[in-house]
Structures are given as structure tokens and as C-alpha cells.
Amino acid sequence: MSILDQVRKTQFQDNMAGFNPMETINILLSRLTDKERDVVKRRFGLSAGSKQTLEEIGQHYGITRERVRQIENLSINKLKELHDLKAEILTAEKVTTQLLEQYGGVMEEEFFLENILNYLDTREGSENALLFLADHIFSDNVNKVKQDKDFNHLWRIGSVDTDTLKEVIGEIVAQIESYGKPIQLKDLLDNFKNSEYYLKNKEKFLSATTFLEATEQDIDKVLESYLRASRRVKSNLFEEWGLTSWGTVQPKKINDKIYIVLKKSGQPMHFVEIAKSINETKFDEKIAYPPTVHNELILDDKYVLVGRGIYALREWGYEPGNVANVVEQYLKEGGSKTKDDIIDYVLSKRNVKRSTVYLSLMNNDNIQKTTDGKYAFVASSVALDSVASTENNQSL
């Protein structure tokens, strides 16, 4: 990294350390009348409490919604024309611009706020204060792009070309589609930076960082910001990136939610606990009921019953069947085993007590104890008679 780049980054951090959006807002609002100041605070949530509608403010003052709108617009215009406070406004805008430049000139709104708030000592009220400054006070160089079919709510520097942004996102989406499943951000960015498209346009990405000697980390920040800008992709609970149309990324069906909750847990869960976890995670406003969850678990073979009402993912290595089935299959595939080996294996596949496994071992006609004290699968005479009878009937 060049000395100039290091100086710029240090200056940005110093500027952020001294930045206080609420303090800037209070200085600006002090130039308004009491009524103007109160209307602006209520309208944009600049004091304790949430944003209020025109109608709510009108009812408070006994005036029409249109009159409230007029006061709001008049007040904002008055703030923009405070020439003696231009220095405070420019300082706040410079900090905001510097942050946007580090992320390629464009950031999704929540990502934008999250990054600025991380630098601030005082967060209370800062989010709405910053949005008010950016949306109504700063110059047109910082502007908001409203959510549409392609992008989330964005903040960008005026010079950023959204067509180029769409093109880059399209290439990254193609990488995700070719992978076929959600992928960790680092792996996704590494794959993209090895793509023909990136290598051909690398200079474009380097210039997007605005640094003279951009590092890999600088480029990754730009690419991550581009990803967050798109409505086509997002990260899931495991911080993996995938298409928003995938159930493992943005679950809509109860089955998708069950799968994600189980995978996040990393261990078998009772169906009642699964329903509770779905509701606590708040994927959406829909409530998950235990009976509904239980039905989904029963009907889908990617889930395996491993105990009383307890289910696991088949992909974890669990197989369907009761304890006896698990023991038999283990001995069929692995030959004779000691009692402890069998119990340990079953416990790794089923959520049951050791005594349950031992009883199943003792009461299974298909399993016999060998001369060396181990246990082996030996088809019982009952089972053999049944097979023979079936074969005779078929031959007839």
C-alpha cells in the first residue's frame, strides 16, 4: 500500500472518530423555530421515539397533513441555506463519501449504516440522524437509490454507474449458480477473482476502490458491497451466499425452515424444539406449529427419526430404521463386533439409552454371540423359513 493510501485511511478513521451525526443535527436544528424543529424531529425520528406520519403530527398540532408537509419542506430548505454552517455539513458529507468510496461508491442501506455506526461512540439516534443528513442535507453527490427489482435500498456516490453494477452482479450470480448451493463469502470471492471476467476487468475493480495500490482486502470490500446491493442474492443463517430463490437462503416453506434450523443446530432435535426454534428465528410472520413440523419430518426422507420424536438430517450419516435395524446393518457390513463397539455405533446414530441398545442386541434372533465373545449377524431360522416359503410360492 502506498504512503498516500495509508494517510487517506488514517484520515478517514480520524474523521470517523470525531463524527457525531446527532450533534450535527442538533446544531442545524437550533436554527429553526421551536415548531419547525419539533415537526422535523417527529417526522424523521430525530428524538426519542419512532418516526411519525403527517397525520399524527397534524393531530398533535391541530393542523392539516398538507400544512405539516409545508412546514417540513420549508424547514429542510432553510437548513440547506445555512451558509454559516456549511463547514459542519461538508465535514459530515466528507466522512460519508469517504466510506462509500472504500466500498466502490455504492452500499446497501443497512450495510452503509452498520459500517458507520461501528465507528461511533454514541449510537443512540445516530441512524435516523445520518439518514436525514444523507437524504435531505448533503449535496447531490450522495444520493439514495430506491429499491427496485434489481437492487435493495442503496446509497451511492453520484458517479457510480448502476449498469456496470448489474453486470458485475450478474457475473457473481453465475458463479453461485454454477456452484449449485450456498457458499461462504471468502470462497465465492476467491472463485470470482479467478474468473475470466474478473481477470479481464481487474483494472476496473482496482480503480473502484479509489486507492493507488489497492489490496486484496480493499477489492473484497467492493465485491461484498456489490453483492449486498443486489436483490438476487443474500447470505443465510450460516453466512453463506446463495440465490434468494433458494429455500436454503430465503426459506418460505415450512420444510425449508426445518432443514435450516436442524442444520444450524448441528445435532438431532425434538420436533417441538424445532417448531420453537423456527418461531424464535422469525423467518417471517408465519407461526410454526409442532404437529405441522412433525408431519413434514415424517413425510420427507431427508429427515431420520433417531429417538422418541427426535429427528436428524440424513446427510449427517443417519439411516432410517429402528435400533434393531441399525444393529443388523452394522454387523452385516462390518462383520462381528464387541458389545461396546455395537452400542457406541448405535448411539452415534440414534438418541437412545445404552440399555435400549443392549436389550435390542439380546432379543434379536438374527444376532448371535460368537465363541470369542463378539456378536455377529446370523439370519434366524424363522427368517430363513420365511425366505424359503416365499421362494417356494414364487416357483409355484
WOGI-V948729 format. One record per residue. RES is the residue in three letters. PHI is phi as a letter, one per 20 degrees, with the letter a starting at -180 (none if undefined). PSI is psi as a letter, one per 40 degrees, with the letter a starting at -180 (* if undefined). BURIAL is + if it has 16 or more other C-alpha atoms within 10 Angstrom, else -. Layout:
res->RES phi->PHI psi->PSI burial->BURIAL
res->RES phi->PHI psi->PSI burial->BURIAL
//
This chain:
res->MET phi->none psi->h burial->-
res->SER phi->f psi->i burial->-
res->ILE phi->f psi->d burial->-
res->LEU phi->f psi->d burial->-
res->ASP phi->f psi->d burial->-
res->GLN phi->f psi->d burial->-
res->VAL phi->f psi->d burial->-
res->ARG phi->f psi->d burial->-
res->LYS phi->f psi->d burial->+
res->THR phi->f psi->d burial->-
res->GLN phi->f psi->d burial->-
res->PHE phi->f psi->d burial->+
res->GLN phi->f psi->d burial->+
res->ASP phi->f psi->d burial->-
res->ASN phi->f psi->d burial->+
res->MET phi->f psi->d burial->+
res->ALA phi->f psi->d burial->-
res->GLY phi->e psi->e burial->-
res->PHE phi->e psi->h burial->+
res->ASN phi->c psi->g burial->+
res->PRO phi->g psi->d burial->+
res->MET phi->f psi->d burial->+
res->GLU phi->f psi->d burial->-
res->THR phi->f psi->d burial->+
res->ILE phi->f psi->d burial->+
res->ASN phi->f psi->d burial->-
res->ILE phi->f psi->d burial->-
res->LEU phi->f psi->d burial->+
res->LEU phi->f psi->d burial->+
res->SER phi->f psi->e burial->-
res->ARG phi->e psi->e burial->-
res->LEU phi->e psi->i burial->+
res->THR phi->f psi->i burial->-
res->ASP phi->g psi->d burial->-
res->LYS phi->f psi->d burial->-
res->GLU phi->f psi->d burial->+
res->ARG phi->f psi->d burial->+
res->ASP phi->f psi->d burial->+
res->VAL phi->f psi->d burial->+
res->VAL phi->f psi->d burial->+
res->LYS phi->f psi->d burial->+
res->ARG phi->f psi->d burial->+
res->ARG phi->f psi->d burial->+
res->PHE phi->d psi->e burial->+
res->GLY phi->m psi->f burial->+
res->LEU phi->e psi->e burial->+
res->SER phi->c psi->a burial->+
res->ALA phi->g psi->h burial->-
res->GLY phi->o psi->i burial->-
res->SER phi->e psi->i burial->-
res->LYS phi->f psi->i burial->+
res->GLN phi->d psi->i burial->+
res->THR phi->f psi->i burial->-
res->LEU phi->g psi->d burial->+
res->GLU phi->f psi->d burial->+
res->GLU phi->f psi->d burial->+
res->ILE phi->f psi->d burial->+
res->GLY phi->f psi->d burial->+
res->GLN phi->f psi->d burial->-
res->HIS phi->f psi->d burial->-
res->TYR phi->e psi->e burial->-
res->GLY phi->m psi->f burial->-
res->ILE phi->c psi->i burial->-
res->THR phi->f psi->i burial->-
res->ARG phi->f psi->d burial->-
res->GLU phi->f psi->d burial->-
res->ARG phi->f psi->d burial->-
res->VAL phi->f psi->d burial->+
res->ARG phi->f psi->d burial->+
res->GLN phi->f psi->d burial->-
res->ILE phi->f psi->d burial->+
res->GLU phi->g psi->d burial->+
res->ASN phi->f psi->d burial->-
res->LEU phi->f psi->d burial->-
res->SER phi->f psi->d burial->+
res->ILE phi->f psi->d burial->+
res->ASN phi->f psi->d burial->-
res->LYS phi->f psi->d burial->-
res->LEU phi->f psi->d burial->+
res->LYS phi->f psi->d burial->+
res->GLU phi->e psi->e burial->-
res->LEU phi->e psi->g burial->-
res->HIS phi->f psi->d burial->-
res->ASP phi->f psi->e burial->-
res->LEU phi->d psi->e burial->-
res->LYS phi->g psi->d burial->-
res->ALA phi->f psi->d burial->-
res->GLU phi->f psi->d burial->-
res->ILE phi->f psi->d burial->+
res->LEU phi->f psi->d burial->-
res->THR phi->f psi->d burial->-
res->ALA phi->f psi->d burial->+
res->GLU phi->f psi->d burial->+
res->LYS phi->f psi->d burial->+
res->VAL phi->f psi->d burial->+
res->THR phi->f psi->d burial->+
res->THR phi->f psi->d burial->+
res->GLN phi->f psi->d burial->+
res->LEU phi->f psi->d burial->+
res->LEU phi->g psi->d burial->+
res->GLU phi->f psi->d burial->+
res->GLN phi->f psi->d burial->+
res->TYR phi->d psi->f burial->+
res->GLY phi->m psi->e burial->+
res->GLY phi->n psi->e burial->+
res->VAL phi->b psi->h burial->+
res->MET phi->b psi->h burial->+
res->GLU phi->f psi->i burial->+
res->GLU phi->g psi->d burial->+
res->GLU phi->f psi->d burial->-
res->PHE phi->f psi->d burial->-
res->PHE phi->f psi->d burial->+
res->LEU phi->f psi->d burial->+
res->GLU phi->g psi->d burial->-
res->ASN phi->f psi->d burial->-
res->ILE phi->f psi->d burial->+
res->LEU phi->f psi->d burial->+
res->ASN phi->f psi->d burial->-
res->TYR phi->e psi->e burial->+
res->LEU phi->e psi->i burial->+
res->ASP phi->f psi->d burial->-
res->THR phi->d psi->h burial->-
res->ARG phi->e psi->d burial->-
res->GLU phi->g psi->h burial->-
res->GLY phi->n psi->e burial->-
res->SER phi->f psi->d burial->+
res->GLU phi->f psi->d burial->+
res->ASN phi->f psi->d burial->+
res->ALA phi->f psi->d burial->+
res->LEU phi->f psi->d burial->+
res->LEU phi->f psi->d burial->+
res->PHE phi->f psi->d burial->+
res->LEU phi->f psi->d burial->+
res->ALA phi->f psi->d burial->+
res->ASP phi->e psi->d burial->-
res->HIS phi->c psi->d burial->+
res->ILE phi->d psi->d burial->+
res->PHE phi->f psi->i burial->+
res->SER phi->f psi->i burial->-
res->ASP phi->f psi->e burial->-
res->ASN phi->f psi->d burial->-
res->VAL phi->d psi->h burial->+
res->ASN phi->b psi->i burial->+
res->LYS phi->e psi->h burial->+
res->VAL phi->d psi->h burial->-
res->LYS phi->f psi->i burial->-
res->GLN phi->g psi->h burial->-
res->ASP phi->c psi->a burial->-
res->LYS phi->f psi->d burial->-
res->ASP phi->e psi->d burial->-
res->PHE phi->c psi->i burial->+
res->ASN phi->f psi->i burial->+
res->HIS phi->f psi->h burial->+
res->LEU phi->c psi->i burial->+
res->TRP phi->d psi->h burial->+
res->ARG phi->b psi->i burial->+
res->ILE phi->e psi->i burial->+
res->GLY phi->g psi->d burial->-
res->SER phi->e psi->e burial->-
res->VAL phi->f psi->h burial->-
res->ASP phi->e psi->h burial->-
res->THR phi->f psi->d burial->-
res->ASP phi->f psi->d burial->-
res->THR phi->f psi->d burial->-
res->LEU phi->g psi->d burial->+
res->LYS phi->f psi->d burial->+
res->GLU phi->f psi->d burial->-
res->VAL phi->f psi->d burial->+
res->ILE phi->f psi->d burial->+
res->GLY phi->g psi->d burial->-
res->GLU phi->f psi->d burial->-
res->ILE phi->f psi->d burial->+
res->VAL phi->f psi->d burial->+
res->ALA phi->f psi->d burial->-
res->GLN phi->f psi->d burial->+
res->ILE phi->f psi->d burial->+
res->GLU phi->f psi->d burial->-
res->SER phi->f psi->d burial->-
res->TYR phi->f psi->d burial->-
res->GLY phi->n psi->e burial->-
res->LYS phi->b psi->i burial->-
res->PRO phi->g psi->i burial->+
res->ILE phi->c psi->i burial->+
res->GLN phi->f psi->i burial->-
res->LEU phi->g psi->d burial->+
res->LYS phi->g psi->d burial->-
res->ASP phi->f psi->d burial->-
res->LEU phi->f psi->d burial->+
res->LEU phi->f psi->d burial->+
res->ASP phi->f psi->d burial->-
res->ASN phi->f psi->d burial->-
res->PHE phi->f psi->d burial->+
res->LYS phi->f psi->e burial->+
res->ASN phi->d psi->e burial->-
res->SER phi->f psi->i burial->-
res->GLU phi->f psi->d burial->-
res->TYR phi->f psi->d burial->-
res->TYR phi->f psi->d burial->+
res->LEU phi->f psi->d burial->-
res->LYS phi->f psi->d burial->-
res->ASN phi->d psi->f burial->-
res->LYS phi->g psi->d burial->-
res->GLU phi->f psi->d burial->-
res->LYS phi->f psi->d burial->-
res->PHE phi->f psi->d burial->+
res->LEU phi->f psi->d burial->+
res->SER phi->f psi->d burial->-
res->ALA phi->f psi->d burial->+
res->THR phi->f psi->e burial->+
res->THR phi->m psi->e burial->+
res->PHE phi->e psi->i burial->+
res->LEU phi->f psi->d burial->-
res->GLU phi->c psi->g burial->+
res->ALA phi->f psi->h burial->+
res->THR phi->e psi->i burial->-
res->GLU phi->f psi->d burial->-
res->GLN phi->f psi->d burial->-
res->ASP phi->f psi->d burial->+
res->ILE phi->f psi->d burial->+
res->ASP phi->f psi->d burial->+
res->LYS phi->f psi->d burial->-
res->VAL phi->f psi->d burial->+
res->LEU phi->f psi->d burial->+
res->GLU phi->f psi->d burial->+
res->SER phi->f psi->d burial->+
res->TYR phi->f psi->d burial->+
res->LEU phi->f psi->d burial->+
res->ARG phi->f psi->d burial->+
res->ALA phi->f psi->d burial->+
res->SER phi->e psi->i burial->+
res->ARG phi->e psi->e burial->+
res->ARG phi->e psi->d burial->+
res->VAL phi->c psi->i burial->+
res->LYS phi->a psi->i burial->+
res->SER phi->e psi->i burial->+
res->ASN phi->e psi->a burial->+
res->LEU phi->f psi->e burial->-
res->PHE phi->e psi->e burial->-
res->GLU phi->m psi->f burial->-
res->GLU phi->d psi->i burial->+
res->TRP phi->d psi->h burial->+
res->GLY phi->b psi->a burial->+
res->LEU phi->f psi->i burial->+
res->THR phi->f psi->e burial->+
res->SER phi->f psi->e burial->-
res->TRP phi->e psi->h burial->-
res->GLY phi->f psi->d burial->+
res->THR phi->f psi->e burial->+
res->VAL phi->d psi->d burial->+
res->GLN phi->c psi->g burial->+
res->PRO phi->f psi->h burial->+
res->LYS phi->d psi->d burial->-
res->LYS phi->e psi->i burial->-
res->ILE phi->f psi->d burial->+
res->ASN phi->f psi->d burial->+
res->ASP phi->f psi->d burial->-
res->LYS phi->f psi->d burial->+
res->ILE phi->f psi->d burial->+
res->TYR phi->f psi->d burial->+
res->ILE phi->f psi->d burial->+
res->VAL phi->f psi->d burial->+
res->LEU phi->f psi->d burial->+
res->LYS phi->f psi->d burial->+
res->LYS phi->f psi->d burial->-
res->SER phi->f psi->d burial->-
res->GLY phi->m psi->e burial->-
res->GLN phi->b psi->i burial->-
res->PRO phi->g psi->i burial->+
res->MET phi->c psi->i burial->+
res->HIS phi->f psi->i burial->+
res->PHE phi->f psi->d burial->+
res->VAL phi->f psi->d burial->+
res->GLU phi->f psi->d burial->+
res->ILE phi->f psi->d burial->+
res->ALA phi->f psi->d burial->+
res->LYS phi->f psi->d burial->+
res->SER phi->f psi->d burial->+
res->ILE phi->f psi->d burial->+
res->ASN phi->f psi->d burial->+
res->GLU phi->f psi->d burial->-
res->THR phi->f psi->d burial->-
res->LYS phi->l psi->f burial->-
res->PHE phi->g psi->d burial->-
res->ASP phi->b psi->a burial->-
res->GLU phi->e psi->e burial->-
res->LYS phi->f psi->h burial->-
res->ILE phi->e psi->h burial->-
res->ALA phi->e psi->h burial->+
res->TYR phi->d psi->h burial->+
res->PRO phi->g psi->d burial->+
res->PRO phi->f psi->d burial->-
res->THR phi->f psi->d burial->-
res->VAL phi->f psi->d burial->+
res->HIS phi->f psi->d burial->+
res->ASN phi->f psi->d burial->-
res->GLU phi->f psi->d burial->+
res->LEU phi->f psi->d burial->+
res->ILE phi->f psi->d burial->-
res->LEU phi->e psi->e burial->-
res->ASP phi->d psi->h burial->-
res->ASP phi->f psi->e burial->-
res->LYS phi->e psi->e burial->+
res->TYR phi->d psi->i burial->+
res->VAL phi->c psi->h burial->+
res->LEU phi->f psi->h burial->+
res->VAL phi->c psi->e burial->+
res->GLY phi->a psi->a burial->+
res->ARG phi->f psi->h burial->-
res->GLY phi->m psi->e burial->-
res->ILE phi->d psi->h burial->+
res->TYR phi->c psi->i burial->+
res->ALA phi->c psi->i burial->+
res->LEU phi->e psi->h burial->+
res->ARG phi->g psi->d burial->-
res->GLU phi->f psi->e burial->-
res->TRP phi->f psi->e burial->-
res->GLY phi->o psi->e burial->-
res->TYR phi->f psi->i burial->+
res->GLU phi->c psi->i burial->+
res->PRO phi->f psi->i burial->+
res->GLY phi->p psi->i burial->-
res->ASN phi->e psi->a burial->-
res->VAL phi->g psi->d burial->+
res->ALA phi->f psi->d burial->+
res->ASN phi->f psi->d burial->-
res->VAL phi->f psi->d burial->+
res->VAL phi->f psi->d burial->+
res->GLU phi->f psi->d burial->+
res->GLN phi->f psi->d burial->-
res->TYR phi->f psi->d burial->+
res->LEU phi->f psi->d burial->+
res->LYS phi->f psi->d burial->-
res->GLU phi->e psi->d burial->-
res->GLY phi->d psi->e burial->-
res->GLY phi->m psi->a burial->-
res->SER phi->f psi->i burial->+
res->LYS phi->b psi->i burial->+
res->THR phi->f psi->i burial->-
res->LYS phi->g psi->d burial->+
res->ASP phi->f psi->d burial->-
res->ASP phi->f psi->d burial->-
res->ILE phi->f psi->d burial->+
res->ILE phi->f psi->d burial->+
res->ASP phi->f psi->d burial->-
res->TYR phi->f psi->d burial->-
res->VAL phi->f psi->d burial->+
res->LEU phi->f psi->d burial->+
res->SER phi->f psi->e burial->-
res->LYS phi->d psi->e burial->+
res->ARG phi->c psi->i burial->+
res->ASN phi->e psi->g burial->+
res->VAL phi->c psi->i burial->+
res->LYS phi->e psi->i burial->-
res->ARG phi->f psi->d burial->-
res->SER phi->f psi->d burial->-
res->THR phi->f psi->d burial->-
res->VAL phi->f psi->d burial->+
res->TYR phi->f psi->d burial->-
res->LEU phi->f psi->d burial->-
res->SER phi->f psi->d burial->+
res->LEU phi->f psi->d burial->+
res->MET phi->f psi->d burial->-
res->ASN phi->d psi->f burial->-
res->ASN phi->d psi->h burial->+
res->ASP phi->f psi->e burial->-
res->ASN phi->e psi->e burial->+
res->ILE phi->c psi->h burial->+
res->GLN phi->c psi->i burial->+
res->LYS phi->e psi->h burial->+
res->THR phi->e psi->i burial->-
res->THR phi->f psi->d burial->-
res->ASP phi->e psi->e burial->-
res->GLY phi->n psi->e burial->-
res->LYS phi->e psi->a burial->+
res->TYR phi->c psi->i burial->+
res->ALA phi->c psi->i burial->+
res->PHE phi->e psi->h burial->+
res->VAL phi->c psi->h burial->-
res->ALA phi->g psi->h burial->-
res->SER phi->f psi->i burial->-
res->SER phi->f psi->d burial->-
res->VAL phi->f psi->d burial->-
res->ALA phi->f psi->d burial->-
res->LEU phi->f psi->d burial->-
res->ASP phi->f psi->d burial->-
res->SER phi->f psi->d burial->-
res->VAL phi->f psi->d burial->-
res->ALA phi->f psi->d burial->-
res->SER phi->f psi->d burial->-
res->THR phi->f psi->d burial->-
res->GLU phi->f psi->d burial->-
res->ASN phi->f psi->d burial->-
res->ASN phi->f psi->d burial->-
res->GLN phi->f psi->d burial->-
res->SER phi->f psi->d burial->-
res->LEU phi->f psi->* burial->-
//
